[in-house]
């Protein structure tokens, strides 16, 4: 039997969601998505002007080829990160750790055109192995990503950008023999809602599930 | 200045990614996505046969209307969850907590057609407020979602399903005045890679970022 400490629940229906005050709805709906990957997306324009932006909408699309997706809110206003990706074809995804999450959060401020978030936050850009876009030097897990496809989501005028991971940088002591990365050892953190940051404690790694077979711990 | 305990990094390039043994690549690429929301998606077919499946590819698309996305791997084999969503128009998303993550993981086993993952795992289905699809009774945060749109991602033959959240159930003591949900109080957990589960410790909630203004803690 399951141990179930049942919590008393509040029910919010469709009409009540629609009638919520705007900022409250934004916090609520963003919280419902659970814990999310959060990362810094680095780009530069064709003249080398750098841009850095925090994203919590980065998700896995497939392993072969290695594809990820990002959701962009409607334009206008112009989205510098998206424009740079479309103009140059490249971006970086940099995991956020406990030392830099406040700097990362600060990149969400609306700076004037021409101001680099690297400059104002003090995060350091890093170029390597011929990749066009800047990596975040303080990030322990860094991905170089090539633009592959843009899909317009007409229902709410957002845009999905799909990219292929072509460069991977990971701390050498965090990569396990079976390909799994120990993200806790790499100090990667997670977020919830719009503004809450969390570190993690591993509960377990579980064996591949099969019918009629007990799951075991891989640790 | 940033405190930066620099880790020695391994570089994996595009050719090396392509040459990785398949299972190792799957673990690696799934790990790169960072910590992810993980939830149980409940559906039933037109005859009321229930299905329950674990997903770690659930992401926020927008708050107004409240939209979420899910990525499905290529068919065939037939994806019961997707077929039920397309046939009935409804599904539930149920957050996973520490008491049920092993049961949740077990739903990823390939059961024969006609076998309900509710039955084999012992998780209890729950119907309420006229919603067609089954909720997971042991889940503390439950969402009723209406199908809105199907987008085929041709680049790797996956499918994105977009749904609108129309029913929300949350523990009454977890909802803050500003709309933020305290997911830790609701015992929601996160996952990494294909098989690793983690609980969280909140570092901070940060104020809305503005240029030339110091970020403060909201706690």
Interface residues (C-beta under 8 A of the other chain):
Chain A: X1 X2 X3 X4 X5 X7 X8 X9 X10 X11 X12 X13 X14 X17 X20 X22 X23 X24 X25 X26 X27 X28 X29 X30 X31 X32 X33 X34 X35 X36 X37 X38 X39 X56 X57 X58 X59 X60 X61 X62 X63 X64 X65 X66 X67 X68 X69 X71 X73 X95 X98 X99 X100 X101 X102 X103 X105 X106 X107 X108 X109 X110 X111 X112 X115 X120 X122 X123 X129 X137 X138 X140 X141 X142 X143 X148 X149 X151 X153 X155 X156 X158 X160 X162 X165 X166 X167 X168 X169 X170 X171 X172 X173 X174 X175 X176 X178 X179 X180 X181 X183 X184 X186 X188 X189 X190 X192 X193 X194 X195 X196 X197 X198 X199 X200 X201 X202 X203 X204 X205 X206 X207 X208 X209 X210 X211 X213 X215 X218
Chain B: X1 X2 X3 X4 X5 X7 X8 X9 X10 X11 X12 X13 X14 X17 X20 X22 X23 X24 X25 X26 X27 X28 X29 X30 X31 X32 X33 X34 X35 X36 X37 X38 X39 X56 X57 X58 X59 X60 X61 X62 X63 X64 X65 X66 X67 X68 X69 X71 X73 X95 X98 X99 X100 X101 X102 X103 X105 X106 X107 X108 X109 X110 X111 X112 X115 X120 X122 X123 X129 X137 X138 X140 X141 X142 X143 X148 X149 X151 X153 X155 X156 X158 X160 X162 X165 X166 X167 X168 X169 X170 X171 X172 X173 X174 X175 X176 X178 X179 X180 X181 X183 X184 X186 X188 X189 X190 X192 X193 X194 X195 X196 X197 X198 X199 X200 X201 X202 X203 X204 X205 X206 X207 X208 X209 X210 X211 X213 X215 X218
